[in-house]
Every structure is written in C-alpha cells, then in structure tokens.
C-alpha cells in the first residue's frame, strides 16, 4: 500500500511489510476516509473506534454516561451493584 495524499497513522514494524502503512486517513472535502490494510485484534479495534468517536465528536446519547470497553470474549459478566 502507498499513502499517496493520505496520512499514515500506523505502520508495520515486522516482516516483509515493515515500514509500510497499516492504517491511513485521507481528507476529501468535508469528509475523511480511513483505510486499514491489517486486521487488528479486539483491543486494536476498540482503540480505533474510540479514536473515530473522539475525532467526530460522537458521544453517549444520555448525558453523564461514558464509554467503556467491552469485556474480552470469555470474560464472565457480573451483575451491576444493587441489581438483582
């Protein structure tokens, strides 16, 4: 992948793609396009989605709530305090 006109946000650090763009962003008019040439794990996707939400100003619909990360697959869920 070549980042012609796009800003490189992450690069590969190992293997035959070392130094090549892994995540790019390009602006056009009032919009922005992101391109991933990799498959991040759930932590990586979470970080990317958090960044996209922050950059676009998207927040919770209910004032006072904050975003929290999803538990890892297989993590036991617990009831909220005071819930029955």
KOLKOLKE-436828 format. One record per residue (C-alpha): residue number from 1; x, y, z. Coordinates in pm, 1 decimal, m for minus. Each point is the difference from the previous one (the first is absolute). Example, Ala and Ser with C-alpha at 12.3 -4.5 7.8 and 13.67 -1.06 7.14 Angstrom:
<recs>
[rec 1, [1230.0, m450.0, 780.0]]
[rec 2, [137.0, 344.0, m66.0]]
</recs>
This chain:
<recs>
[rec 1, [0.0, 0.0, 0.0]]
[rec 2, [118.5, 351.1, m78.8]]
[rec 3, [m133.4, 300.6, 189.8]]
[rec 4, [m20.5, 243.5, m290.0]]
[rec 5, [m173.0, 305.2, 144.1]]
[rec 6, [m104.7, m187.9, 313.3]]
[rec 7, [147.4, 37.0, 346.3]]
[rec 8, [159.8, m317.4, 135.7]]
[rec 9, [m125.2, m62.3, 355.4]]
[rec 10, [163.8, m338.5, 63.3]]
[rec 11, [265.8, m205.9, m174.4]]
[rec 12, [103.3, m362.1, 6.0]]
[rec 13, [300.9, m61.1, 222.6]]
[rec 14, [90.8, m358.8, m93.1]]
[rec 15, [18.1, m228.5, m299.6]]
[rec 16, [2.8, 72.6, m368.2]]
[rec 17, [m238.4, 296.0, 45.5]]
[rec 18, [215.4, 174.9, 262.9]]
[rec 19, [m18.2, 375.3, m52.8]]
[rec 20, [m308.8, m22.5, m223.5]]
[rec 21, [m324.8, 174.9, 99.6]]
[rec 22, [m243.5, m213.1, 200.1]]
[rec 23, [m257.7, 274.3, 71.7]]
[rec 24, [m49.3, 316.5, m204.1]]
[rec 25, [m243.2, 291.6, 1.3]]
[rec 26, [m77.7, 230.2, m290.4]]
[rec 27, [m207.9, 316.3, m1.3]]
[rec 28, [m218.4, 96.3, m294.2]]
[rec 29, [m230.3, 299.5, 15.1]]
[rec 30, [m166.2, m12.7, 341.4]]
[rec 31, [41.1, m376.3, 35.3]]
[rec 32, [273.6, m238.5, 102.8]]
[rec 33, [69.1, m353.5, m107.9]]
[rec 34, [193.3, m258.2, 200.1]]
[rec 35, [168.5, m305.9, m146.9]]
[rec 36, [126.4, m299.8, 195.1]]
[rec 37, [224.5, m249.9, m173.8]]
[rec 38, [9.5, m214.6, 312.7]]
[rec 39, [m238.7, m186.1, 230.2]]
[rec 40, [39.3, 136.0, 353.0]]
[rec 41, [m99.0, m208.6, 301.1]]
[rec 42, [m298.2, 110.1, 211.2]]
[rec 43, [221.3, 235.7, 204.5]]
[rec 44, [127.2, 163.2, m319.3]]
[rec 45, [m351.8, 36.0, m139.7]]
[rec 46, [m113.0, 150.1, 330.2]]
[rec 47, [279.4, 256.4, m11.8]]
[rec 48, [m80.5, 85.8, m361.9]]
[rec 49, [m373.0, 39.0, 67.1]]
[rec 50, [73.0, 214.0, 307.6]]
[rec 51, [220.9, 225.2, m213.9]]
[rec 52, [m263.9, 26.0, m273.1]]
[rec 53, [m266.7, 92.4, 254.9]]
[rec 54, [226.6, 259.0, 162.2]]
[rec 55, [98.8, 157.0, m332.6]]
[rec 56, [m358.9, 23.6, m119.7]]
[rec 57, [m136.2, 125.2, 331.9]]
[rec 58, [m237.0, m293.2, 40.7]]
[rec 59, [m84.5, m60.6, 364.3]]
[rec 60, [m257.8, m178.4, 212.2]]
[rec 61, [m365.7, 81.0, m63.7]]
[rec 62, [m66.2, 32.6, 372.6]]
[rec 63, [190.1, 286.0, 165.0]]
[rec 64, [235.0, m111.4, 274.8]]
[rec 65, [68.5, m345.0, m143.1]]
[rec 66, [346.7, m91.5, m115.9]]
[rec 67, [124.8, m256.9, m246.1]]
[rec 68, [159.0, m313.1, 135.6]]
[rec 69, [174.3, m280.5, m175.6]]
[rec 70, [m174.4, m331.5, m57.2]]
[rec 71, [124.9, m296.9, 198.4]]
[rec 72, [223.2, m248.6, m175.3]]
[rec 73, [m177.5, m304.3, m144.6]]
[rec 74, [m39.8, m259.6, 273.5]]
[rec 75, [16.3, 255.0, 281.4]]
[rec 76, [m270.4, m78.9, 256.6]]
[rec 77, [m261.5, 268.7, 36.9]]
[rec 78, [m101.3, 124.3, 342.1]]
[rec 79, [m319.1, 168.9, 108.0]]
[rec 80, [16.1, 372.6, 61.8]]
[rec 81, [8.4, 110.8, 362.3]]
[rec 82, [m350.3, 2.9, 143.8]]
[rec 83, [m142.4, m204.7, m288.9]]
[rec 84, [m191.1, m314.8, 77.5]]
</recs>
